[in-house]
Amino acid sequence: MSTRRNFLRASGALLGSALVSKAAQAAVPEAPIQTTPDTQPPLAPPSGRPYQPVVTLNGWTLPWRMNNGWKEFHLIAEPVRRQMAPGMIAHLWGYNGQSPGPTLECVEGDKVRIFVTNKLPEHTTIHWHGILLPSGMDGVGGLSQPQIPVGKTFVYEFEMKKSGTFMYHSHADEMVQMAMGLMGFIVVHPKNPNFMRVDRDFVFLINAFDIDPGSYTPKVATMTDFNMWCWNSRVFPGIDPFVVRKGDRVRIRMGNLTMTNHPIHMHGYDFAVTCTDGGWVPKSAQWPEVTIDIPVGAMRAFEFDAIYPGDWAIHCHKSHHTMNAMGHNVPTMIGVDHRGVAQKIINLVPDYMVMGERGMADMGEMEMPIPDNTLPMMTGTGPFGPLEMGGMFSVVKVREGLARDDYKDPGWYKNPPGTVAYEWTVTAPQAPRIAGAHETGTTVRARKPGGNSRH
């Protein structure tokens, strides 16, 4: 982590809200930046009320300072370079060096003061999604506040009235600024540190981009045909694993800032849905799931007890969302016999490769030439070969013997003998077939209703 010591003083910078207190008009706090795409360790609170900090998947928590009872943060909205996975860089807009920006952590009852400096090429604001606050601090440009001009710093001040799982994002030129990645996570911990306490608490935002192979900047006008489905602006195999100690109580919090819903499925466990945008779900109302659907603009959190060791997949269950650089006009070639044709094409186009006549699983192990700055649709290698995944996919790695604060990747799970699926080599008897209508030539006729009076 590096820091900017760019202290803007009242004499030289606009602290631009009518509700800014005089105490805020001193030097603003430092604005740390983060450039590594790796998951950073949790930030233990150096002051204020105690809490169990969260771990941001492929991200970090923004440090703060205490100033006369106020917890002060400094966000810088700026163009950033984000590695989506090794081999691909995206030119995005974010905060403090990354997109999404750093996670803001505080405690129910905290008074927070957030300085926002605009280093984008156009004006901006920040909306505090789900936070209960004064209307003038809500961050909708033109409605609740003036836009933050280029080069200026505004200040937001409010009290965190309830704990829970929240987001922040731009609410100015939203189609462009959200599509470029201006977003981040907010976690407000309960005032009572024992309320809803867990051992490991992970957070990430679900976002998506449309970036043509060979280019770097998202197409901001895309409405549905996205090709990079991300968790915290990362795609598999660039998404870090969720490292968990066996026996831990684990929470995973997610926020959806894409244009569609995402059914997030975790293998090997069932879990309890414990938090939504509106707050904590009482124990009597929690419901069991193995897949939780997250609507657009919504937050969800689930919890489980990590009692089953192993490497357990976690992913979006929309099949196209576990692929990278997905094309949308690819013909289905299953069953098309290329024999006699492929060699003629290869004679003219030496790099031509037959794809799809038996499905596309072979692409997971092909080393095909691809354009600069893009990724294969299916990539990543596991202990048993190609994983044939991309996009919104990661692994929950449950292990015995980890230290309490150990989040290092433990490598692949070594399955105990006799617990891995295996080939059956004994010849099975031929099962008798029951003749059906398609085998006997029987004709089946359907009668259509004559009218719609009963429909």
N, C-alpha and C positions, 0 to 999 in steps of 0.2 A: 504494500500500500504506500502511495506517495501522497503528499499534501500540497495544496495551494495556500500560500500565506498572502492571500489577496485581501487585505483588510480594507473594506470600503467604509469611509467615514462620512458622517452626516454632511460635512462641508463639501464633499465631492461626489456624493451619490444620492439618488432619490430613494428614500425608503418609503415605497409608494402605497400606503393605505391610510385612509383617514383615521383608522382605528389603531394605528401603530403607537405604542406607548413611548414615552420619553426614554425609558430604560432600554428600549430596543435600538435607540439611535446612537449607541456607542459602536465600537468596532464590531463587525459581525464575526461569528465564530469561524474557525478554519473550515475549509471544504475539502475533506479527504477525497481522494479518487482511487479507483480500483481498475486495473487493466487486465489482470489475469482472469481467465474464464473458469478457473477451478473453484469448487466449493470452499469457502473460507470457514474456519472454526467459529463456533458460537462466541458472541461478545458478552462476557460476563459483565453485569452492571457495575461500574466503578463507584457509583453513588446513587442516592435515592432509594426508593423502595426495592426490596429484593424480588427476583423472579428467575424462573428457569428460562434461559434465552433460547431462541429458535436457531435453526440452521437453514439458510437459504440455499436451495439447490443451484449450484453454479452461480452463486452470488455471495452477498455479504451484508452485514448490518452497519448502518451509518453511526459512527461515534457522535456524542453530544457533549455539551458542557452545561453545568448548572450555573445560573446567574440570578441571584436573589429569588430563589424559589421557582424559577422557570427553567425547563429543560429545553435547551436551544440546539437546533439542527441547522445545517446550511446545505441546501440543494442547488446545484448548478445545472440548468438545462442547456444542453450543448450537443453538437454532432459527435458521434462516437464510432469507433470501429469495434465490431463484435465478432469474435470467432464463433460460428455456429457449430462447427465440428472441425477437426483438423483437415485442412485443405480448402476451407471456404470461409471467407470474411464478408461480412455485410456492413455497409455504410448506413448506420441508423442514427436516430436522435434518441438521447437518453439523459441520464443524470449522473454526474460525478464519475464519468469515464465509462459507464456501462449502460446497456439496455437489456432488461429492465434496470431501473435505478436501484440504489441500496434499500434494504428493508429498514423501516423506522420502527423501533421498539420503545414502548413506554408502558406506563402502568395506569390503570383506572384511577382517576383523581388527579393525575399529573396536569400541570399547566405547561403547555408546549408553545414554543415560539419557533417558527420555521421560516428562515430566510431563503428566498428563492431568487437567484441571479439568472438573468436571461442572456445566454450566449448563442442563441439560435439566430438564424437570419431573418426571423419575423417575430412578432409579438407572441406571447403565450400566457397561460394561467395554469394553476393546479387546482383540481377538484379533489376533495378528500372523501372518497367514495364510501358511504355507509356511516361516516362520523356525524354525531349530533353536535352542531355548532351554530354560532350566530350566522344569520343570512349573509352578512357582508363578508364572511370568511369562507363561503362555500366554493368560490373559485370559478364561477361561470362568467367568462368575459362579456362585458356589455350589460349583463343582468345584475350580478351581485358585486362587481368590481370593475375598475378600468383594466384594460389589457396591460400586461407587463411589457413595456417597450424594450427593444433590443438594447442590451447593455445596462439595463436598470435592475435594481433589486427591490422586491416587495417583501413584506413581512406578514405572516399569518399567525394569529394568536388565538388559542382557545383551550378549553379544559377537556380532557378525555373523560366523558361522563359515564362510559360503560366499557367493559372489556369485550374482546372479540377479535374477529378476523376481517380486515378491511384492505382497501387499495387506495392508491393515488394515481391520477392520470391527468393529462391535459384536457381542458375544456375550452380550447380556442382553436379555430381551424381544425376541428377534431378529425375530419376525414383524413387529413394529411398527417397531423401530429400523432394521432393514435396509430396510424398505419406505419409510421416511422419508428415507433417504439417508445413513446413518452409515457411511461407507466412504472409503477413500483408497488411494493407490498407494505402494509401497516399491520403490526400486531400490538394490540393493547392487552397487557396481562392483567389478570384479576388482582385487586388490592390485597386479597387474602392469597398468599403464595401457595397454599395447600388446596385451593379450590381448582378443580379440573387439572390438577398437576399430572404431568407425564414425565417420563425419563428422557425421551427424545422427541423433538418437535420440529418437523420439516415444513418448509413453505416454498411454493413456487407459483408463478403466473403462467397461464396458458395463453400463448399468442401465436400468430400466424403471419406469414409474409408471402408475397409473390415476387420472386427474384429470378429473372431469366438466367439460364446457364451462361456463364461468362461475364455477367454483369454483377454489380455490387449493391445497387440501390433498389429498394422495393418499389413495385408499381402501386401507387397509393390509391388508384381508382378501382382496383380489383374488388369485387363484391363477393364472389363465391369461389372462383377458380384459384385458390391458393396452392402453392406447391411446397412450401416449407412449414410444416406443422411442428410447433416448438413448445418446449417447457423452458421458460426463462430465456427465450431467444436462442436455445440450443436444440439440436436434433441428435438422435442416436446415430453413431456411437459417441457423440460428444456430451451426452447427458450423464452426469455422475451417478453412481449407485446410491441408494439409501442404505447406509451401513448401520446395523442394529445389533445390539447385544442381546443374546437370548435371555428371556425373562423380562425385558424392558416393556414398559407401557409406552406405546408409540402413537404419535398424532401426525397426520399428514394434512396440511391445509393447502387449498388450491383456489385460485381466482381465475375466471374465464373472461378474457378481453379479446376474444376472436369474434367472428361473424356467425358462429354456429355453436350448437351444444356439443358437449363431449362426455360420453359415457366412459368413465375411468374405471378400469377393472384391475384388481390385484389378485394374483394367483396364490393358492396355498392357504388362504385365510378367509374367514368372514370378519366383518368389522362393524362397529357401531357408528352411525352418523351422529356427531356430537355438537356441531356448530354450523350455522348458516349465516347469511348476511345479517339477519336480524338479531343474532346473539346465540347463546348457548342453548342447546336442546335439553330440557329436564330429563333426568334418567328414566322417568316413567314414560317419556315420549320418544326416546331414542329407538331407532329401528335398525334391524340387521340387514346387511347388504354384502354382496361381493362385487357389485358394480354400482357406482354412484354417478348419476347424470348431472352435469353442471350446466345450467342455462347460461346464455349470454349475459354478461355483466353481473354474474352471481359468484358467491363464495361458498365453499363447502369444506368441512373438516371431518375426518373420520379417525377412529382410534381402534387399536387392537393390541392384544398381549402377544409379544413375540415368543411363542412357545415352540414353534416348529423350525428347526434350523434348515438352512438351504438357500438356494438362489431362486427367488420367486419373481417372475415377470410382473411388471406393472405398466399399463399402457392404455391408450384410448382404444375403444373397441370398434371405432369406425375404421375399417380395414385400410382405406386410403390414407388415414392419418398416421400410419406406421410405415410410411414410405417417404423418401426424400426426392426433391426435384421431380415431382410427379407430373408427367405429361397428361393432357386431357383429351388429346385427339389420337390416341394410340389404337390402331385396329386390333381386334381379337383374331389371332392367327391359329388358335387351337384347332387341330384337325386338318390344317392346310399342309399338304405334302409338298415340301420344297425340293424333293429329289429331282435331279435333272435340271433344275432352275438355278439353285444356289451357286453351283460351280460356274455357270455362265456369268452370273452377276459378279462373282469374285474375280473372274478374269478381267472385268472392266473396273471394278471397285475393290481393290485388294483388301481393304479393312472391313468389308461387308461381313456381317455375322447374322446367321439365321437365329431369330428369337421368337419364342412364343408358340411354336407349333405343338409343343407338349406342355404348355404352361410356361411360367417365367421363373421357376425356382432356380434354374441354372445361373441366373443373373447374380445370385448371391455369392458365387465363387468365381465369376468371370472377372478378369482384369482387363476390361475394355478401356480404350482411350476415351476420355471424356473432355468436354471443354474446360478451359481454365475457370477456376473459382466456382465450382459446383461440386455436387456429391453424387455417388451412385444412388439409384432408387432404393436398393437393398444392400446393406453393408453390415459390417461388424462380424466378429468371429468369437464363438464361445468354445467351451472345452470339448464339444463334440462336432465342431465344424461351423460353417457359415450360419449366422442367425437369421439372415434374410429379413431384416427389419431396418427401419429408419424412423424418422419423425418422433412421435410421442411414445417413446419406449425407454424403459429403464429396468433396473433390477433391485429388489429389496433383498439385501444380503444379511441374513440372520446367522449370527455366530456365537458360539460359546467362548468365554475366556477373554472377551474384549474389556479394556479398561472403561471406566464410566464415561470419559470424554474422548474416547478413541473413535474417530470417524474415518480413518485411513481405509482405503480399499483393501480388503483382506484377500483378494484374488478369488478364483473360482472355487465353489464348494466341492469338497471331496465326498461323494456319496458313499455311505457304508456299503460293504459288499452285499449283493443280492437286492439292492433297492433301485436299480436302474433298469428301465425297459430294455428287453433283449429280443433277439431274433428267435423265432420258433422254427426249429429245424426238423421236427417230426412230421412226416407226411400226414396230412389231415384227410379223413374220408370225404368223398364227394357228397355233398348234401343234395338230397332229391329236390328237384325244382317243381313247383306247382304251376301248371299251365294257366296262363292268364288270357284275357281277351285278345291281347296283341299277338298271342301265339296260336290261338285257335281260329282266328279270323272272325270272331264274333263282332257284330256291328252294334254299337251302342248309340241310340238316338236320344236326343234331349228335346223336350217340348218347351218352347218359350211361352211365357204368359202373353195373353192377347192384349192386355191393357195395363195401365198403371194405377187402377183404382185402389188397389190394396198395397201400394208401395209408398 
